[in-house]
């Protein structure tokens, strides 16, 4: 238990009701978190770009009660969703010492995504960070807790980590580091920190998500992390991630796109290679993922344009490129890449400004 983040109870329950909402973005890991230990602690440091258009909106409607139990109802995209409701309930129950005030509340939680969930677009990152930002806002609003802006974000990141490791990185703008590393002062395995030393070339980075399939993943990230425990390459992988992290940070500071792109792609392929050599082995990429990878590499080689891919735990390609080559790359996408996407679907995204408070849902349920 981390004493610093223990939550406050409602001292005077009274009759209060209201609502609090957050929009929180997904993030794309450059160095991947894959393998954990203890209570959601990472086996290696990871670093990500915070996205903008791939986000979750969550509104928490609350009313006080004096029953002393958790009482939640959850809807996703306008419909009751028992599986998400159970996951949130289990998370709140397990971590009730961080949210004791929840025992005095009836919560009606409404959530919408701007993109397909459970298809490897880090939907748990945006969903769980949106939920935890709401919870820390609720604590601040209803109890005597007072947080500075940085304490607020750190606590939100800490709680998001407990729900889904990658979610810890979604609470900051631009780029975040989660996991202790000597080159990142202040970094911690307990929460993510903002990474503020990006070269300006990365401030304009696009991340177009080429949707190869929006089907639900056959193996969840939770199961995937667990399979790392017996993966014969596990310790070499964790060492490799630390070494790549040490090389990537200077590249992010100096704007070395070649080195950035090399590490980005190597990390994506390593992640999926680890899945393929888990026991049992499994494959989340699809024939169109490989077709896209081959085409992207050939185009970069032929045109000498800095455009690189990465993958999350799923078949969809994240295509990263700086804004100054957007005209050429967007033509390339239309003419050669879109045909490999399911229903031609692409989410045009870019590095974002981080989460924002919302008063009500702006997305309409489909
Ligand atoms: O946060 P989880 O448990 O869904 O794990 C996500 C892991 C990857 O998305 C594959 C990599 C990462 O660092 O985001």
Boltz pocket constraint, residues with backbone or C-beta under 6 A from the ligand:
constraints:
  - pocket:
      binder: B
      contacts: [[A, 27], [A, 28], [A, 29], [A, 31], [A, 32], [A, 33], [A, 34], [A, 46], [A, 122], [A, 124], [A, 125], [A, 164], [A, 165], [A, 166], [A, 167], [A, 221], [A, 222], [A, 225], [A, 271], [A, 311], [A, 312], [A, 313]]
      max_distance: 6.0
